[in-house]
Every structure is written in structure tokens, then in C-alpha cells.
Amino acid sequence: MESDRVADMLRASADPDGILEELRRLVISYQYASTDDRIAIWSVLNKYAPKVDRLR
């Protein structure tokens, strides 16, 4: 599943620029994903929501 691969990449990324790039990829993936994949991608995005303010 594409969302699993994206989630793995996000977990592996430690730097803020890398996280921002992965968030961009998640949002793009979400736009083209099936309904089931959207649910998975959304749950990954929610894990990073608390970090968004610190990435600016």
C-alpha cells in the first residue's frame, strides 16, 4: 500500500526539511488515493499535526 511506504519514509526523516517534503508528498498522495488509502494517509498526517507549528 502506498500509504505504508509514505509512513515509513516519514518515520525515517529526522530533519524538518525532510518532514516538510514528506508532508507535501502525503498531501499529494491523498489527493489521488482511493477511499481506503485516504483513511490511512489521513491517520499518518494526524500523527504529524502537533509538529506542524514547529516546522515553520
Sequence and secondary structure as in RCSB ss.txt:
>XXXX:A:sequence
MESDRVADMLRASADPDGILEELRRLVISYQYASTDDRIAIWSVLNKYAPKVDRLR
>XXXX:A:secstr
 HHHHHHHHHHH  SHHHHHHHHHHHHHHHHH  HHHHHHHHHHHHHHGGGTGGG 
